[in-house]
Amino acid sequence: MKNMILIAFVALFTATTYAQTTKVGTVDADFTLSKMPELAGAQDALKVYNQDLEKQLKEKLDNYDKVYKAAEASFETMTQAEKTAKQQELSGLESDIAKFRNNGSQLVQLKQEELLRPLYKKIGDNVAIIAKELGYTQILNIGNNNNLAYVDPAHDITVKVLAKMGITVE
């Protein structure tokens, strides 16, 4: 009787373990993104945004130059209070320019993330569809930050995800 229970337990344990088998695949999200036609639109929008930031910086620099030259031209006739006020104004403008320059790269990065978020979501949605279709339980991204020791290319679904989005790869 004990043997029958033990055999039943082992059979149940084996069946449960077998049913929980995982299937792991990979995808290169960065490669997929590089093949998406929508990427060109995002890059163009980012370029326009960057040009707008450069235009704003130029306006700030031109304004500073204008205020500086006006102050320099009338410096001799200013009272001490006017000189102090002008120096504070120029200092404020310099500080504003420095902040704008420091924040410029962060603003560009935020804009890039904003523009690419929908594209990565589209990739993620298609990865989920392919993973379900092929019975994968996990999909790992093997993009630029690939820290995996070994990945069998047979389990890479990158091309299938591109095909699902209507993009062909040569």
Secondary structure, 3 states (H helix, E strand, C coil): CHHHHHHHHHHHHHHHHHHCCCCEEEECHHHHHHHCCHHHHHHHHHHHHHHHHHHHHHHHHHHHHHHHHHHHHHHHHCCHHHHHHHHHHHHHHHHHHHHHHHHHHHHHHHHHHHHHHHHHHHHHHHHHHHHHHHCCCEEEECCCCCCCCCCCHHHECHHHHHHHCCCCCC
